[in-house]
Each structure stands twice: as structure tokens, then as C-alpha cells.
Amino acid sequence: MEIPKSKAHGAKRKAFKVVKGDVKAQYTRSRDYLQAVLDTNPGSRYIVTTRRLEKHQSQKTRFHTMYMCLNASREGFINSCRS
């Protein structure tokens, strides 16, 4: 049985989507991730910035940058440097 390359490519793309999920949808869940980080690691800092694209028709803001500092990592770094 022969499978055309276009069918194999389409099946591979669908499989990757199932495994990796929808990339665009993951950005909308960043606030949920923030809450999970803060619940499990109090004292952590998490900053997400968004911006509105001037040349784009949509008025929705878009993900721009993300900064995350886990408190456990920060404390470990500070304590190991002061020893």
C-alpha cells in the first residue's frame, strides 16, 4: 500500500497538534499558569506584558513578553552566593 506524501504530511501535522496542543490557545492560558506558579511557589514574580498592534485590524491585545522568577530558585541563588 502506498500513501501519498500529502496524506502523510497531513496526518503528521494532526498528530503534532494533538501532542503539542494549539499554540495560540496556550497564550490565553498564561494567566492560569501564573496562578499555578504562585500557588505552588509563593513569593515568585511573574510579569506578562501585552500590546496592541498598530497595523492590525483587531483591537485585542497580543502577548509581548514574559518574565518569571521562581522564589525557590531565587532563594537558592542568594543563599549559595552568600555562603
Contacts in CASP RR format, 6 or more apart in sequence:
PFRMAT RR
TARGET T0000
AUTHOR 0000-0000-0000
METHOD contacts of the structure
MODEL  1
MEIPKSKAHGAKRKAFKVVKGDVKAQYTRSRDYLQAVLDTNPGSRYIVTT
RRLEKHQSQKTRFHTMYMCLNASREGFINSCRS
27 63 0 8 1.000
30 48 0 8 1.000
30 63 0 8 1.000
30 66 0 8 1.000
31 48 0 8 1.000
34 46 0 8 1.000
34 48 0 8 1.000
37 44 0 8 1.000
37 46 0 8 1.000
37 68 0 8 1.000
37 70 0 8 1.000
38 44 0 8 1.000
38 46 0 8 1.000
41 70 0 8 1.000
41 71 0 8 1.000
41 72 0 8 1.000
42 71 0 8 1.000
43 71 0 8 1.000
44 68 0 8 1.000
44 69 0 8 1.000
44 70 0 8 1.000
44 71 0 8 1.000
44 72 0 8 1.000
44 74 0 8 1.000
45 67 0 8 1.000
45 68 0 8 1.000
45 69 0 8 1.000
45 71 0 8 1.000
46 66 0 8 1.000
46 67 0 8 1.000
46 68 0 8 1.000
46 69 0 8 1.000
47 65 0 8 1.000
47 66 0 8 1.000
47 67 0 8 1.000
47 68 0 8 1.000
48 63 0 8 1.000
48 65 0 8 1.000
48 66 0 8 1.000
49 64 0 8 1.000
49 65 0 8 1.000
49 66 0 8 1.000
50 61 0 8 1.000
50 62 0 8 1.000
50 63 0 8 1.000
50 64 0 8 1.000
51 61 0 8 1.000
51 62 0 8 1.000
51 64 0 8 1.000
52 59 0 8 1.000
52 60 0 8 1.000
52 61 0 8 1.000
52 62 0 8 1.000
53 62 0 8 1.000
56 62 0 8 1.000
END
